[in-house]
């Protein structure tokens, strides 16, 4: 945890337990891990969040919570210096908020989970969204940012647009006797409220199978909840949705009954790469199980994240949702991690690191070049001898929740060309439908073939027979085909561009510190296509020769 901060956000661990103040952004369970055993007074949260958490964990004492409201600004008198906390709407789910902390540690925005639309940004304090000339009136030193879809390039529709997709889908199926809505998660209550209002009907929620959804709706929108299982609109759980949909639709078809309607508002199906075509983001689509999908998201799209950062212009951005990293965003690449590590950088304040003034000359802090007092020819030869420098990486520092920050990793200079190459290679991998594990398996196969070729050159015996599909030994012609394939594999291995060995050491260290595989070289697509053609032609000629010999 940052030693320079007296508070923790959405974190319930042994380290956070020693903090004097605790803040809870919303009631999703991944932000509550450990709260039952590590909770301590005071925990600041909205009334909706407090109520939902107490439903989840009845053994928690309500007295440890302090209720806050959107728009409130609290002044907290702390021994290390007073600081203020401003509460803003997160546009995520019922009760979800963002926190703005202002004190001796700097200005910090913690978004929790959020959907940063333009309307949401305009609700921030005016000084953070207003410019005086070219400069912001006030800037955030840090933004702890929800980067859930930081790697996803889909242009996600707004919540209102996605809800309209759901309503339009229901209108297009007027004869559906039952409409099953997979909206049992906290954050989907907006959909249920609008469906109930549009069609003038309450929605059945089975309290025995979906207690969390029932309790949340009973708290936030009791007027839409029905206990009547014969209601046309019913909430179903996402778990087992596809199997239930398939069985229900098949039974209706066998019994010649009207077809029920299954709708799942989510982004997960759209972000999946397992489909042959790109689905529409503007209208609902049906999958192979009969479930209709609408692209509904309670997290910011990559485009929204970029626009928000361009507006707010923070000095540092840290992702709270790994493996999606803030450094993958264009704004962060351009404006963060290039900061001069000067003594008054806000980073040192939140970690309470001592920074010796002798490490960096003040002139360098102003990006000025300092001329050397002597020429290079005047330096003794022994001074110019190469010196081996060893960099020992420390473990990433825990910030809030899942947020991590590797100080020494980020001190290393990141090669822009290598960074762009890695992004390009990873995109090519994903676009070809090949996972990283499959790619690793392929590379191991290539390495094995190359080693076999090397043993052959050293006089070792290697396999000379190639088994065709019908198991026939084709003798010398097969040897030529095998040699051709091996030569191609070795050549492809030799010609691969962008090997991980070409990446500089600091970049490889960066990948390993984040538990991300170092990118491996991609095979040449042209060579693969030519290999496929040559193998097909050779096999065809071999089979023809075999057929002629047996006539």
N, C-alpha and C positions, 0 to 999 in steps of 0.2 A: 504494500500500500504506500502511496506517496506520503513521506514523513512530514512534508510541509503543509498538509491539509488536515484539519481537525475533524473531518467528516468522511463518511462513506456513502456511496449510492448503490443500491441494488446488490449489496455484497454482504454475505453473512458467513464469515470465516473467523479463524482465530486471530488473524491480523486486524480485520475490521472490528472485531469485538472490543479492541482497545480504543477505538475512536470515540470521541465525546458526543457526536451527533450522527444520526443515520437518516437517510432519505430513501423512500420507496416510490419509484416512478409509476408503477401499475402492478396489477395482480396476476400477470401471467406466471405460470409455475416455474419457468426457467429463470425468473428473476427472484424467486423465493427460496432457492436451494439453500438449506441450512438455517432458515429463519427460526424454525421451531426450537432449535437448540442454542442458537447464537443471538437471538433477539435481546436487545437491551434498550432501556429508555434513554433518550426519546427517539421515536421513529416518526418522521413527518410524512404524511400521506393524505390523500383526499378521502372524504367520507365513503365514497363508493368503493375505493380500494381497500380501506380498512374493513368494511363490512364483508367484502368477498374473501379477504384473507382470514378473517375470523371464522367464516364458514368452512374454509379449507382446513384450518388448524384451530379447532375449538379450545384446545388447551392453552393457547396464547392469552395473555392478560390484556384486555382492551386498554388498560391504564398506561401501557407503554407507548401508545400511539398519540400523536398530536395532529389534530385535523387541520388541513390547509385547504385553501380554495384557489382556483385559477384567478390570477390578477393580484393575489396577495404579495406583499413584500415584507418579509420578516427581518428584523434587526436582531442578530444573535450576539450577545455580549460574551466574548470568549477571552480566556486569560492571555492568549497569544495575539489578541487583537480582534476587535469587533468586525463582523462581516454581515452582509445582507444576502437574502435568498429571495428571488422573485420566481413565482410559479406561473408557467405558461401552458396552454393547451398543446398536447402532443399529436392530436389528430390520429390517434392509434386505436384505442378502445375506450370503453366507459371507465372514467376515473384516471386515465393516463395523462401524465403531465411531464413537462421539461423543467429543469432547474437552472437558474442563472445565479451563480455565486460571485460576489464581488467583495474583495478584501485585500489584505497585504499580499496574498498569494497571486493576485491578478484577477482577471475577469474570465470566468469559466462557464461555458454552456454545456450541460449534460442533457442529451436529448432523450435518454432512455430508449424506448422503441417509439418511432415517430413516422409520420408521413408529412414531409416538409413541402407542402403546396404553397403557392404564393400567398393565399389567404392566411395560412398558418404563420408564415414569416412576417406578415404585416402586423400580427398580434404581438410580436416581440417589442421590447422597449424601443421608442423612436430613435434614440441615440445610436442604436446598433444597425439601423437600416437607413440612416440618413447620411448624406455626404456633405462635407464642407469643401467645396472645390473638388479636387480629385481624391481627397482623403476622407475616410469615415470619421464621423464625429467621435465615435468610440469603437474600439475593436476588441474582439475576444482574443485573449492570449491562448486559450485552449477551447476546442470543441471536442467533446467525447461523443462520437457520432454513430448512429445506427446505420451501418453499411450493409445491411442484409442483402440488398440487390445491387451492391456495388460492382459485381461482375456480370450482371445481367443487362444486356443491351436492348431489351424489349421496351417499347414506349408504352408504359402501363396507362390504361385509361383512369380517369378520376373515379373516386368512390361513387359519385352520383351517376356517372356514365355506366359503371359496372352494375349498379343496382337497377338501372333502367334496362340493361340487358336481361336481367333475371325477370323483370316484369314483362318485357316483350316476349320472352320465351313462354311464359305462362299464358299470355294472350293468344299466342299461336297454337296452343293446345287446349282449346275450350272444352273438349270432350274428355279430358283426363279426369277420371273420378277422384284421384288422389294426387297431390303434389308433395313430393318428399324433398325437403330442403336440408342439405348437409351443412347446417349453420349452427353447430353445437359449440363452437369456439368463442371465447371472449373476444369481441371485436366484430362479430357478425350480427349483433343485435340491431344495428342500423338497417340491415337488409330485412329482417323480420318485421320491424316497425313499419317500414315502407310498404311491404307486401300486404300486411294487415290493413293499412290505411287505404291502399289502392283497391283492394278487392272486398273490403268491408267484412272481413272474417277474422276470427281469432285463430291462433296457431296452437296445435296440440304439441306439448312437450312432455315426454314420459319421464316423470320424476325418478322412477326406479332405475332407468338406464342412463339418463343424462341429468344427474342431480346438479352439477355445476351450472349447466345451461339453464335449468329451471330456476335455480336460486338467483342467478344473475338477472334473468328476465323479470322475475318477480320483484327484484329490487329496482331495475332501471326502466322497465316498461310493463308493469303488471296488467295493463289494459289489453295486451295482445296475447296473453297466455290463456290457454284453454286446457281443461282436464278431460275434455270429451274426445275419446279415441276415434270417433267417427268423423271428426273434423276433416274437411278436404285438405287443409294445409297441415303438414306434420314435419317436425324436426327429427332428422335421423343422424346417427353418429357417423363420422367419417370412417371409423374402423369397421371393416366388413362391408363398406358401401357397395363396391363393385359386385361382389358375390350376391348380395341381397338384390341389387338391381337386376342382374341377369336372371336369377331365379324367379323374381316377381314378374318380369316381362315375359319370360317363357310360359309361366303358368297362365298369364292373361291371354296369351296367344293360343295356347292349347284349349282353353275353356271358352274361346271366342268372346272375351270380355274386352271392354275399352282399356286402352293402354295407359297405365299410370305414368307420371312424369317424375323423373329424378333430376335434380339440379344441384351442382356443386360449385359455389362461388369461391374461387381460389386462384392463386398464381402458380402454384406448383406444377399443375398439368401443362401450363403454357411454357414454363421454363425448362421442362423436360426435353431432352434431345432424342427421344426414342421414336418420334413420329416421322413419317416419310414426307409430310408437307408442313408448311408453317401455318398454324391456325390463325383465324381472324381474331383481332383484339377488339373489334367494334361490335360484334354480335356473337351470341352464344353458339357453341358447336357441340355436336354429339360424338362421343367416342365409341369404341367397338363394344363396350359393355351396355350401351344404351343410356349412359349418363350424359346430361347436358352440362357444359362448363361455361362459366362467365368469369372473365379476368378481373377478379376483385382483390385489391391489395391494401393492407394496412401499414405497409412499409414504403419508404420512398423509392422511386425508380432511380437508376443511375443518372438520368437527365435531371431529375429534381435535385439530387445531391449536388451535382455540378453547379446548377443555377443558384442553389442556396449558398454554397461556398463562395461563388463569385460575388454575391450580394454582401455577405457578412465579412469576407476577407479576413479570416482568422490567421493568427501566426502559426499555430500548430493544430493539427487534426489527428485524432487518435480513434481508431475503430473500436467499438465495443462488441463487435460481432465477428470475431475470426471464424473461419479462415478468410473472410472477405476483409482485405486490408485497406486502410485509408490511402496508403501510398499508391494504390492502383488508380486512384482518381486523378484526372488531368490537373485539377487545381493544385492538389497536394504535390504532384511531381514538379510543377512549375514554381510554386511559391513557398513550399515547405521543404525541409531537408536540405535546402541550400542556405539556410540561415547561418550567419557567422556565430560560432559558439563563443559569445562574448560574456563577460562576467555578469552583466545585468539581464541576460536572457531569462525569460520567465520560467523556463524549464528547470533551472537550478532552484528556484524558489519553492516549487511544489515538492521537489525531492530533497531539499535541504542539503545539496551537495556544496562543498567548498571548492571554489574555482580560483586557483592561484593566478594572480595578475601576470606573473612571468610567463605563463603559457602562451598568451596571445598579446602581442603588442597593440596598444590602443590605436595606432595608425592602421593596423590591419582590420580592426573592427569597423573602420570607415571605408573598407575596400580600397585602401590606398597602398600603392607599392612602395616599399622602403628600399632605397638603393644600398647595395653592399658597400662597406667602407673600403674594400680592397678588391682587386681583380682576381679572377680564378687562377691566373698564372702564378700569383703570389702565394697560393695555398700550398703548404708542404705536401709532398706526395703521400706520406703516411696518412694524412687527413682524408685524402681522396679515396682510400681503400674502401671497397664495398663493405657495408655493415649489415648483418642479418637482423631483421626486426621481426619479433614474434608478437602476434596479437592474440591475447587470451580473451575469449568472449565470455561474458558473464551470462547467467540465466536471465531471461526476460523478466522485467519487474511487473508485478501485479498492480494494476491500477484500480478499476472498479469492475466487479463481476468478472466477465471473461476478457476484459481489455488487458492487453499486455504491451509493454514498451521495452525494447532492447536498446539501451543507451549506447553501448559500444557498437552495436550493429549499425545504428543510424549515424554514428560518427564517420563511418567509412564512406568514401566518395562512391556514388552510384554512377556507373557509366551509362549515359543516356542511350547510346546505340545498342548496348547489350540489353538494356531494359526493354527497348522497343522490339528487339529481336525475340526476346523471351516471350513477350506478349503475343507476337505474331506466330511463334511456333506453337504456343499453347492453343491459340485460336484455330490453327490448322489441324491440330490433333483433334479438337472437339468437333470441328466441322466435318472431319472425315469419319466421325462416329467411332473413334478409337479412344478408349480410356487410357489413363496413364499406366495402369497395370498391364493392359494389353500391349502398350507400346514397349514397356520394359521387357515383357516376354519375347516380343519380336526382336529386340536388340540383343537379348541373350542368345537367341537362335543365330543371329548374324555373327556374334562373337564366336560361337561354337563352330560355325562353318569356317570362319577365318582361321581358327586354331587348327582345325583338321587340315586345311590347305597348307598351313605352315609345317605340320608334321609330315605331310607328304613330301614337301620340298626337302626335308631333312632326312629323307630315306625311310621314313616309317610307312608301314602299309596302311592304306585306307580302303574303304569299301568302294568297289568298282561297278557294282550292279545296281541298276535302278528298277524297282518294282513298279510296273504299270498296273492299271486298275484290274485287269484280268489275270495278274500274277505270272506273266510270261517273261522269261529271260531273253533279252534281245541282244546280248553279246556286245560286240565292239561298238555298234551304233549307240547302244545305251551308255557306254563309257564316254563317248563324245558328248552326249547330251548331259551327262553328269558333270563333265569337265566344264561345259559351257555354263551350266547353272552356277557352279562354284566360282568360276571366273567372274560371273555377273555379281554374285553376292560380295566377293572380295572387292570388286571394283566399286560397287555401291557403297560399301563400308568406307572405302578410301575417299570417295568423292562426296561424302556427306558434309554439308556445310553447317556450321553452327554447333559444333561439338561442345559438350560441357567443358572440355579441356580448354576451349578458347575463351571461356568466361574468366574474368579476372577473379583473383582469390577472394576479394571482399564480397563480390556478388554471390559466389558459391557459399561463403560463410553466412550471408544473409538468408539464402534459401534454407540452409540446414538449421539455422537458429529458429526458423518459423515452422520447422517440421514439414517442409514442402520439398518434394523430390527435385533435385537439380535436373533441369531439362536435358533430355537426351537428343541426339541428332535425328532428324527426320530423313527417311529414305527419299530418293528422287522419284517423283511420280512418273516422269518420263521413262526412267530406267525400269520401273515396275511394269509399266504398260508394255514396253518392248520385251521384257522377260516373259510376260504372259503370252505375247504373240509368238515368240520363238519356241516356247515350250509346247504350245498348241500345234505349231507347224511341224516340229520334230516328232511329236507323238503321232500326228496324222501320217507322216511319211513312214514312220516305223510300223504302224499298224498296216499300212498299204503294202510294205515290203513283206511283212509276215503273211498277209493274205495271199500274195502272189506266190510265195514259196510253198504254200500249202495247197495250191491249185493242182 
